[in-house]
Structure formats: C-alpha cells, structure tokens
Amino acid sequence: MSGKDQKIRLLLTGGGTGGHLFPAVATAQEFKKQRPDTEVLFVGTRRKMDSKSLGAYGFTSASILCYGLKGKNPLELLKALAVLPLSYLQALLLIRHFKPDIIFGVGGYVTGPVVMAGKNLGIPVVIHEQNSVPGLANRKLGKIADRVCLSLPGSGTEFPAEKILYTGNPVRSKILELAKKAPPRKNEKRTLLILGGSQGAQAVNTMVSEALCLMTDDELRPIRVIHQTGDRDEAQVKGAYRQRGVDAEVAGFFTQMDEIYAQADLLVSRAGATTLSEIAVLGKPAILIPYPSAADNHQEKNGDYYVSGGGAVQFRQKELTVQQLGATILQLINNEQQLHAMGAAMKRLAFPDAAKRIVACCLAEKEKHQRDKNEA
C-alpha cells in the first residue's frame, strides 16, 4: 500500500481560545481535503467553547483534566501541578486507544501532557505557534517536538533552528474560499466591523461604542456597524447604539465569520494571531488595540508585523482616547484610497497556503518516522 493510500489517524491537541482552536480546525480541514478518509481526534480542555466549536465543524473531541501553570497564584499552581500526573495518564490512555500516526499541537496548557505522552509512546509530534512570542507550553515542547511550525517571521529564537519551518497561521476553509471570491457589491454605507476576540473585550467594546456615540449625525450617516461583543457586553452595547441611532448589528458571538468578514470595509480588533491571519488573507485593513495583559505582550508584537507592512494601524490601550479612536475611524473609513492601499498591503502579508504547508510537514514527519522504524 503506497503512502498516499494509507488512512491517516490525526490527533490534534490544544485550545482554550479560538486563537488556538481555529488553526487546528483549519489543519484538520486541509487533511480531510487531501486525504478524505483521515480520522481526526481533538484532545482539548473541558471548556464549553472547545466542544461547541468542534461540534460545529463535525470533528470528534475528547478532553483531559488539566490546568494552566502560567500567571497563577501559589494555591492554583499547586493544584495544577498536583493534577499533572492524572492529565498525563488520561492523555496516555486516549493515545493508546486512538493510535494516531501523528500528533499536531497548537499550544495551550493541555498540549503539554498530550505531547509528552505521545512522544513517550513513539508518535511523531509537530507543534505550531501562532504568535510572535511563543507560549509557555510550546517553548517547553519545542525541545522534544520533531518539527516546529511558526506563523510570523522572527519568532523562532526560542526553538532549535533545525526544527523550524515558517508556515504561516492556517485559516479555516470558508475564509480561504471567501478570499478567492470577488468582493460583494457595496451599498452606499461603509461597514465597520468590531471584534473583541472569541472571549469578547470589554475595554474595546466600551471605547468603540463611546467613540461612535460621540459622532455627529452627519459622521454616522455613511457608517454601518457590525459589533461582536462577547456575551457579557452584548445588551449594554446594543442599548447604547439603539439610543444614539447607530445603524448597528450586535451579537455576543458570530458563528458565520465568513459572511461577516465579507461585509467589512474596516476592522477594529484585538491583535490575536488567528484574527490577524484571517483578515490578512482577506485583505481587510484594521485598527488594532492589542490586549495589554496578553502573555509576554505577544499581541502588540503580532500587530507590529502588520503595521510595519502597511496593513494596519495600532494603538496601546492605555494611551488611546475615545476621541482619538473616533477620529481614526472617520479618517480611514472615509478614505477609499487609503482603505484599498492598506487592504492590498494586508494581502501581501498573508500566508494563504499555511494549512497545506503544515499538512506537508506532518506527512513528511510521519513518513520519516516510519522509515526510521523500518530500519531499526
């Protein structure tokens, strides 16, 4: 049986946020596209978001009991360390039952026990880092992984050089399909899309809604707003826009992001790696407000890549005023030439073939592992 005829059993691990989860989904989708009989198992956290998102894509998932280590108080840290042997044992049992050909880790604390168990069982491991600054789990696992796939140039200083492959950050198939289509016909209004990330972002929600509500009727008239708030702020933002008469569609979370992205002329967003990868593939200009408490300030460093390439402008949250944000929104959204130039720059910074590169890397490691096994 040739390598291409063999069924692939792919175990993906990671999660906890959309930023970790969606690149894993995109990779699984590309495996299924290239090898339709690929069997996929996600091993993640017990957070509702993980199981809900994976269920929507039709993938089988399992979870292990596991807690994060970074930034915890002494009691939480003790609890996380005490649970680690159980996490490892649960991962070991799942891997023995599923018998994967390859393990692909996308970061997050759950990745640690799963990758360690997989390596101890002799399974080849590839990990992927979405951010400009690697997370704690990936920094540690880079020492034992067979290959390390990276999203952004210059982010490889924490890993052995011989293991690194720059692939970009994979985006979901619907986003890639949208990128190939002609842009939809625009109505007389320009659409401002506000994204706070998969968990919502209260500071962004408050700042943007206040900036829009301070605009004059003439300034608001040509603007349509789509605002993803997260569940906590949905009612408050909705009420503010209704009272001011802002033409706005507000939801805690949008599931059909391809349809939402298609309508956007300009975004206001956090600087999470997955969102940036998606809007770069689509060529969407952005105003970025990085999450100030992100580990190692990685969101600001993510954004720097797109700002330096001309696709976005970026503000530190503590230095940004409501008035400054409102002025920047108006300056950009009313300048079609600048929006077009920034959108084109975003496209140049994109990695639309990231998922294909990662799949090729995983398959190569699987074949190498098989050759080594046969020669032993």
N, C-alpha and C positions, 0 to 999 in steps of 0.2 A: 504494500500500500504506500503510495507516494505521500510526502509531507502535506501536500495540498488536499489530499483526500481524507486525512485523519481528522476526526472530530476533536475540536479544542474545548477543553474544560478550563474556563477562565474564572479565577476568584479575584474580585476587586474588594479593596478594603479602604476605609476612611470615612469621612463625613462629619456631621455635626452642624455644618453650614452649607448653604447652596454653593458657596465658593469651592468647597471640597467635592461636593456630590456631583455637580453638573459635569465637570471634566471626566469623572468616572463614567457617568451615563453616556457622554459623547464617545468615549473609548469603547464601551460595550456596544454601542450602536454601530461603530465602524467595524468591529469584529464580526458582528452579525451580518453586516453588509458584505464583507469579504468572504466570510465563512458562515453561511446561513444556519448550519447545524451546530454552531458554537453554543455550549451550555454555560450560562453565566450565573454566578452566585455572588451577591454583595454581602460582605460582613461589615456591619456598622454598629452604631450606637443604638440605644433604645429610645432616642428622641423621636417624637411623633413625626417631625419633619422628614427624617430619613425614610421611614417606612411609607409615609404618604407619598413622597416624591417618587420613590422607586416603584411603588404600586402603580402610579400613573403611567410609568413607562413600560410596565409589564415585566419587570425583572424580579426574580426570586431574591429574597433577602433573609438574612439571619442576623442576630445580634449577640454580643457578649457583654457581660457586666464589666464596665471599665470607667475610670475617672481620669480627668486631666491632672497633670502634675504642675504645670507652669502657673505662677501667679497665685498659688493657693496659700491660705493661712496654715499654720502648723498642724491643726487638727484635720483639715481637709487633706493635707499632704499625707499625713499618717494613714488616713482612711484609703486614699488612692494607692499607696504603697502596699497596704495590707491586702488589698483586693487583687493585686497584680498576679500572684500565683494562680488564683482562680481564673482570671482573664486568660492567662496562658493556657491553662488546662482546657478551658472551653474552646479556645482557638484551635488547639491541637485536635480535639475531638471532631470539630467541624471540618478541618482539613482532611483528616483521615477518612471521614465519611464521604466527602465530595471528591477527593482525589484530583486536585487541579493539576493541569500541565504547567500553568504559570500563575504567579500571584502579582497583581498590579496594585500598588499602594499609592494613595493620593494625599496622604497627610492627615493630621488629626490624631489625637491620642490613641484611638482604637487601633491605628495602624501598627503600633509597636508590638503588642502581643501576637498579632496575626502574622506579621512578617518574621518575627523571631521563631515562632512555631513552624512556619513554612520552611525557613532555612534549615532548622534542625531536622526536618523530615526530608531534606534534599530537594526541595522545589525551587526552581529558578525564580528570582524576585526582581521586578523592575519597579522603581518608585518615581513619582512625578511631583515636582514642586511648582506650584502656580505662582508664588510671589517672588518679588525681587530679593527678599530676605527669607531664607528657609526657616520653617518652623522647627520647634524642638524635636518632634518625632522624626522628621526627615533628616535633620542634622545627625542624629544618632544612628538612624538606619542606613544612611549613606555609606557607613563603614562596612556593612555586611551585604547590602544590595548588590546585584550583579551589574545593573545599569541605573543611572540617574538621569531622568529626562527633565529638562529645565525650560521654563517659559520665556524668560527675559534675558537678553544679553547682559553679561557682567554679574550674574547671580550665582556663579559657580565656585566662589572662593572657599566655601565650606566643605566641598566634596573632592574626592580624588579625581584628578584631571582625566585619567584614563577611563573613568566610568561615565563621564558626562556626555550627553547628547542634547543639543539645543533643538527642541521640537516645537516650541510654542505651546500655548494652552488650548486644548481641544474644546471646540464648541459643539453644541447639540445639532443634530442633523437638520432640524427645522430652521435653525438660524442660518446654517450654510445654504439651504435651499432658498431662503429669502434673499441672501446676498447675491444670488445669481439672477434674480428677477429684476425687471425694470421697476423703478420706484413708482408707487401708486400715484394717480392723478391727485394733485393737491387742491383743496378748496381755498377760499380766499384767506383763511386763517393759517397761521403757522402754529405748529404743535410743540409745546414744551413738555417733556417727559421728566418726571422727578422720581428717582429711585433711591431708596434708603438702604438697599441691600435686602437679603432674604429675611432678616430679623427686624427690618424697619430701622429708622434712625431718627430719634426724637428731635435732636438738635437741627438736623436738616429739614425735617417736616415743619418745625416751628419757624425757622429762618425763611424758608421759601414761601410759606403761606403768608407770613407777615410782609415779606417783600412784595408779593403780588397784591395783597390787600391795600398796600400803601400807594399803588399805582393809580393814576387818573383814569377816568373812563376812556379817554382817547388812547392812552397807552395800553389798556387792557383789551380794547375792541378787536385788534387783529390777532390776539393770542388765544389759543385753546390749550387747556392744561390736562394732562393725564398724570395722576399722582398715586404712586404706590407707597403707602404709609406704614405698613405693618399693622397688625390688628389693634394695637394699643391706641394709636392716634387717629384711626380712621374717622370716628364720629366727630372729633374735635375739628379736624381739617375740613371735613365735609361741611360742617356748620359754618366755619369761617368763610369759606368760598361762597356758600349759599347767601349768607348775609351781605357779602360785598358784591355779589353778582358776577363772580368769576365763572367763565364758561369752563367747567371742570368735570372730569370723570375721576372719581376717587375710589380706591379699593385697598383693603389691607394687603392683598397679595394677588397678582395676576398670574394665572397658570399658562395662558397662551401668549407667552412673551414675544413670539414671532409677530403676531398680529399687532401687539402694542408697539414694538420697535418700528414696524413698517410705517407707522403714522408719525414718528418723531422727526422733527427738524433740529432740535437741540435738546440735550440732556443736562440735568443737574443730578449728580450722583456721588456716592462714596467712591473710593478708588480700589474696590475689591478686584482681584485679578480676573475672575471669571466675567464680571460685568465689562471690564475693560477689553477683554479678549473678544467678547460678543459685539460690542459697539465698534471695535476696530475692524472686524470682518465686514460689518455692515456700513462702515464709513460714516459714522454718526459723530458730529462734533459734541464736545462736552465741557461743562463747568464742573470741576472736581473739588469736593470737600472731603479730604481723607479723614477716616475715623481716627481721632487723636490717640485713642487708647489701644490701637492695634499693636500686637506684639512686635517689638523692635522697630516700631514706626514704619512697618512694611507698606502700608497703603500709600503714604506720601512718596515712598521710593518707587512703588508701582507707577504712580501718576507721573513722576518725573520723566519716565521713558516716553510717555505720550505727549507731555508738554514740550520736551526738547525736540520732538519730531514735528511739532506744529499742529497736532490734532486736538489739543485741549488747553484750557487754562485751569490753574489750580490755586486754591486758597487754603491757608491753615484756618481751621475753625475758630480758634481763639482770636485771630486777627481780623476776621471777616465781620463786617457790619451788615445789617439788614439793608441799609441804603446802598452800600457798595454792591451787594449781591443783586439788588433790583436794577441798578444802573448797568451792571454787566449783562444781565439777561436781556435788557432792552437794546443795549449796544449790539449784541450778537444776533438776536433774533430778527432785528430789523435790517440786517446787513446780509443780503443773499450771497453776495460775492465772497464775503468772509466765511460764511457757513459752508459754502461749496469748497473753498480752499482748505478749511480745517477738515472737512469730511474726506477729501482726497488724501490729505496727509494721514488721517487715521487708517485708511485702507492700506497705505504703503507700509504701515507699522504692523499690519496683521499677519497672522500665520494660519491661513485657511486650511492648510494641509496637515495641521498638528496631529489630528487623530490618526491619519494614515502613517505618519512618521512613528508614532508611538506603537501602533499595531505592528509595523515592520520590525521595530526594536524588540517587542515582546516575542514575536515569532522567531527572530534570529537567536534570542537567548534560549528559547525552548529547543531549537534545533542543535545549538551548541551543547546544551546540557545533555541532550540525547546522544550526540556523538561521543562526548566525554564518558558517558555511562557505558556505551558500547565498547569503547577502547579500554576501559578499566578491567 
